[in-house]
Amino acid sequence: MTQICADCKWMQRDNQMRSRCYSPQLTKMRTAGIIVNFKRDATPEPDRSHELGTGKCGPNALNFIRREGL
């Protein structure tokens, strides 16, 4: 996990203490959160686009929002 993900408001720990992303894009896709390495990849997926509101964060951290209180 990169430092930028650790500081993002969408990051939470799951039951097994793994860092997962729970961004609105993933919520819209009805996922249970995903491990960051998969979210930050640049692999194109037909169901994922920013126009649809399901875009990946990607290497440029497009969905990053700094967690308050840091």
For each residue, the residues with C-beta under 8 A, 3 or more apart:
1: 5 6 19 36 37
2: 5 6 36 40
3: 6 7
4: 7 8 61 64
5: 1 2 8 11 19 21 36 40 61 64
6: 1 2 3 11 19
7: 3 4 11 66 67 70
8: 4 5 11 21 61 63 64 65 66 67
9: 65 66 67 68
10: 21 22 23 24 63 65
11: 5 6 7 8 19 20 21 22 36 67
12: 19 20 22 33
13: 17 18 19 20
14: 17 18 20 32 33
15:
16:
17: 13 14
18: 13 14 35
19: 1 5 6 11 12 13 35 36
20: 11 12 13 14 32 33 34 35 36
21: 5 8 10 11 26 33 34 35 36 39 57
22: 10 11 12 26 27 33
23: 10 26 27 39 57 63
24: 10 27 28 53 63
25: 28 29 48 53 54 55 56 63
26: 21 22 23 29 31 33 34 39
27: 22 23 24 30 31
28: 24 25 53 54
29: 25 26 47 54
30: 27
31: 26 27 34
32: 14 20
33: 12 14 20 21 22 26
34: 20 21 26 31 38 39
35: 18 19 20 21 38 39
36: 1 2 5 11 19 20 21 39 40
37: 1 40 41
38: 34 35 41
39: 21 23 26 34 35 36 56 57
40: 2 5 36 37 56 57 58 59 61
41: 37 38 56 58 59
42: 56 58 59
43:
44: 48
45: 48 56
46:
47: 29 52 54
48: 25 44 45 52 54 55 56
49: 52 54 55
50: 53 54 55 62
51: 55
52: 47 48 49 55
53: 24 25 28 50
54: 25 28 29 47 48 49 50
55: 25 48 49 50 51 52 58 62 63
56: 25 39 40 41 42 45 48 62 63
57: 21 23 39 40 60 61 62 63 64
58: 40 41 42 55 61 62
59: 40 41 42
60: 57
61: 4 5 8 40 57 58 64
62: 50 55 56 57 58
63: 8 10 23 24 25 55 56 57
64: 4 5 8 57 61
65: 8 9 10
66: 7 8 9 70
67: 7 8 9 11 70
68: 9
69:
70: 7 66 67
